[in-house]
Amino acid sequence: MTTPLPTTMQAFVIDPQNHEDNPLDNGALITNHPLPTIPNEKYALVKILRAGICNTDLEILQGYMGFGGILGHEFVGKVIQLHPTASQSLHDQWIGQRVCGDINIGCCNFSSDHDSSESSNNDTSSTSSCRVCNNKFNYNQSNSQMSRNHCPNRTVIGILNQNGTFAEYISLPLSNLHVVHESIPDEIAVFAEPLAAACRVVEQGLVQFRYSDDGEECRGGDRVAILGDGKLGLCIAEILGREYLLAQQKQQQQHQNGGGGGIAPHAPILFGKHEHKLDLVSDSGVQRRLVKECYTDEMTQEEVVSPHHANQYDVVIDSTGNPNGLTLAMTLCRPMGRLVLKSTCAAGVKGFNSAPIVIDELNVVGSRCGPIDRALELLEGNSTEGVAENGVVVSAPLRMEKYITESFPLSRVRDALECAAKKSTMKVQLVMAD
């Protein structure tokens, strides 16, 4: 006999009207928050097992996006209920599955009676599918990426007009859900969303470690600098390190097979402030440098970037979460190079000087949410990453447990947020009660 669901749940809720000196006071744990509803047959009720805290959550507490509602967007959960009109085949497919999810919800999932109370107090989303969701712009193969990230009417879990994952339950579209393989523990599956954001750099084709003119002879590819040794920067280093090692392996195989192989690819370089954090990616394939090495030893009023690094990189990825990181990124990037922005800064950039972007004709590219399915493949270790002479090369799973600093029950969410805000902290997770 099925145990009846409760009518209320615990949830950490932000009040957008609060502007307290301590940002943590802008939210509170509510013990009798109403259980989310399942608005239509496209949705499922998911019981949250674990949720991750990221820098975006901390910025939202400071007022970023003006969000009000349940905080959080990284999670792993279990599908426990579908809409009454859902087919038996959907029940067979989804009930009991462990899942992670895309954080953007396109308007193609909204019902005609879309209830803004399920998201936030100022939801103005259209109730009909937009041209992005319906592929009216003929994006073809890229449409899945467009609809995943760029529906103009989208809501975003725990960020924009949609309740998040710091709660015991959440209601999400089935199209947003990705099944987690049984070999991936809950505490590792939570990394799917931030790891997918790192995978987005590859999905966008922003970095090439080897160039090929004729399919055989290759020359060295992009010189890549990654700025920031926070959680996102380290995830990017893990992903691009693997891409580099794969390119290196292919080059070596080609050389062994008498094909020349061309010039070896350049290893990406991760610049950070903390040696103990840089050490976490010592086996990833990236080179690690303290960011102070980017500057000269000259005693001047402003730091001067060393000529060994200024304008030396084809691609610079800023994941510092710090407005000053953008200034350094522009300086490191060569003329007509590519500047990739992965950070959102609630504080903004005061006195920002865009002249280097114009003068050096830099290509500035934003990079946001990525493919959850690819991230889960990497966590499982069953992703096909190349073909060797003797068959398929299968990667080992990414080991993400080294990034977990501490886990807290949802009842101690404030303690968890305080821990996450410390500079020495990596990843903090919330564990929901059974």
Secondary structure by P-SEA (a helix, b strand, c coil): cccccccbbbbbccccccccccccccbbbbccccccccccccbbbbbbcbbbbcaaaaaaaacccccccbbbccbbbbbccccccccaaaaaaccccccccccccccccccccccccccccccccccccccccccccccccaaaaaaaccccccccccccccccccccbbbbbcccbbbbccccccccccaaaaaaaaacccccccccccccccccccccccbbbbccccaaaaaaaaaaaaaaaaaaaaaaaaaaacccccbbbbbbbbbbcccccccccccccbbbbccccccccccccbbbbbccccccccbbbbccccaaaaaaaaaaccccbbbbbccccccccccccaaaaaaaccbbbbbccccaaaaaaaaacccccccccccbbbbccccccccccccccccaaaaaaaaaacccccbbbbbbcc
